[in-house]
């Protein structure tokens, strides 16, 4: 089993935000394989004959070497409610294949569609996406998410979201919440804060 995963948006025959995925691969090598040189995603994907039209998730499992690679046609799941769930897992700078702690949190969603995980009283992520909350002026995203997502890094770099410590108790100060990841664009999945249960 390969310890790491990258989920890359493949739109109309091209990989999106590849530089951010490369940075995350390099971070995985720094933590897990410090004496090895990370492979280059750009070189790896030059030889890939992927779908030419539409939006697909390119799922790459890897360790020291690239491993299993597959394309999955992407359809965004429906999420209209979130349940706050406490966790104690440490944040990660890379995307690990092991998701048991997320699956355990997800199993506590009750009648909601997904969970909003809380660590040490601070909001982190949903089970599969980073989040941002709107306070009436700007979009704030947890300063320490569980996973430092590639689209999140892009949005921070381009000034569209601002990292901040957001307490679960402070949710009443916000109006809207957005869920986003490599596949879900910023603004494609937005809910009122009233759709969050448990605070």
N, C-alpha and C positions, 0 to 999 in steps of 0.2 A: 504494500500500500504506500502510495506517495503522501508525504506529510503536508504538502501545500497545494493550494488551488489559486488560479486566476480565472475570473469570469469576465470576459472581455466582450463589449458590444461590437458586433460585426454588422455594419449597416451598408447595404448595397455594395458588398464586396470589399469593404475596407474596415480595418480595426480602428476603434475610436479611443482617443486619449492614451495612446500606447506608451508615451513617455511616463505617465503616472503609474501604469502597470509595471513598467521596467523598474522604476524606483522602488516599488513594493517587492518585486523579485529580489532586488539588490539588498533590501532590508532583511528579507528572509534568509539570504545567504550570510549576511553579517551575523545574524543570531544563531542560525542552525549549522551553517557550513563555513565558518570563518576562514578556513584555509583553502577554500575553493573559489574559482572565478565564476561569477554568475553568467549564465548564458544570455544571449541577446534576443529578445522577443522579435525585434524587427527582422533579424536574419532568419529566425525560426519560421516566421510567418510568410517570408518571401516564397517559400516552396509549398505553401499550403493552397490547395485548390478549394476554396470555400464557396458558399452560395453567392450568386452575383446580385440578387435583388432581395429586398426585405430586411427585417431585423432579426438577427440570430444571436444567441449567447454562445460564444466560443469558450468552452470549458476546458482548461488545461490543468491537469494534475502533474505535479513535478516534485522532484527531490534535487539531488545534485545535478541530475540530467532531466530534460523535458520527458514527460511520460505520456499518459493517455490524453488525447485531444479529440474533442467531439463538438459538433455544431448542433444546437437545439433551437428550433424555431421558438421565438419568444412571444409569450402572451402574458401581460401583466395580470397578476392575481387581484381579485377584488378585496379591498380592505375598507371597511366603513366604521370599524370600532377597534379600540385598543384597550388592553388591560395592563395596568401597572403591575410589574412583578419584580421582586427583589432578587438580586444575584450577588455572588461574591467573586466572580471570575476576573482575573487580571486582564487589562486591555492588551491588544496584540497589534504589532506593527506590520504583520503580514496575515494573509488569509489562510488559516489552517483547515485541513480536510476534516479534522475531528470537530464535530459539532454537538457532542452529547450535552454539554451544558446549555446550549441554546435550545435543543430539543426538550430538555427538562423544563426550561422556562416556558417554552411554547405550550407545553402540556397543561400549564396553569392558566391558560387564557380564558377559561370558563366559556361563556357564550359569545365572547368577542372574537373577531377575525384574526387578531394578532396580539402580540404583547409589546409593551414599552418597558424595557429593562432599566432598573434603577440599581446603582451601585454606590454604597456609602451616602445614600440620600440624594444622589445626583443622577439626572437622566443620562442614558447612554444611547442605545439604539433600539430599533425594533428587531424582530428575529432575523430579518434579511435586508435591512436598509438602515442607512444613517438617517438622522432627523434634523429638522430645523423648525423653530417656532417663531411666529411673528408677534411682536409686541406693539404693533401699530405704527412703527417707524422702520424697523429693520428686522432681518431674519437672523436669529441666533442659533448656533449649533453647538452641542456639547463639546467643551474643550478637550475632554478625554473620552472619546467614544470607545466602545469595545473593539471596533475595527476601524482603522483609518482608511476609509474608502477612497477610491480613485476619483470619483466624481466630487466627493467632499473636498479633496485636496484641490481640485480644479476650481471649485466654487470659492474656496478661501483665497486662492491665488488671484482670482479675478474680482474679489471684493463683493461677491454676491451674498455671502454669508459671513458671520462674524463668530469666531469661537468664544464661548463663555461657559462658566459653571452655571448650570440651570438646576435648581433644586426642584424635586417633585412637588414640594409644598408651594412652590411659586407658579405652578401651572395656571392658577386663576388670573395671573397677570398677562397671560397671552391669549390671542384670539384664534390663531390657526396653527396647524402643524402640517409639515410636508415630510413625506418619506421619499427617499431617493437612493439610488445605487448606480452601478455601472450601466444597468439596463433601463432604469426608470429616470427620466429627465426631471429636473428641478421644476416643480409645478404640475407635473402629470398626476401626482397622487397627493391631494390636499384634503384635510379634514378640519372641522371645527374642533377646538379643544374640548368642547362638550362631548365629543365622541370617545374621550378617554375615561375609563372607569378606574376607581380605586384611590382617588384623592379628594 
